[in-house]
Amino acid sequence: MYIEPKSEIAGYPALAVRKVMKHIGIRSVNADFFAYYLKTSKDVVRRVIIKLVKDGCLEKDSERKQYYRSTIEGNALPMASATKPISRKTKHVPPRKLLKY
């Protein structure tokens, strides 16, 4: 999975949301958890949560109201790369030549 570094999820930087998803792991979390890690208001957090539920990254916890847990797609988000994939042209170039000092 690839994330464009400057992309947004519900008006919030995708890389920040990816970082929050890393912290969720297997536990159930609520809007306060997102607000703490995103350092923003609950209004913004609600939009982010709604978008993540629509995208299949979060689902409502069946045991606890107002709590969410990560799905399989949500578990892939923290592992998403924000660097562009190497093209076929450059795959045979030694890594030292690709790095800019």
Beta strands, then each sheet from edge to edge (+ up, - down):
strand 1: 8-9
strand 2: 12-13
strand 3: 58-60
strand 4: 68-70
sheet 1: 1+ 2-
sheet 2: 3+ 4-
end
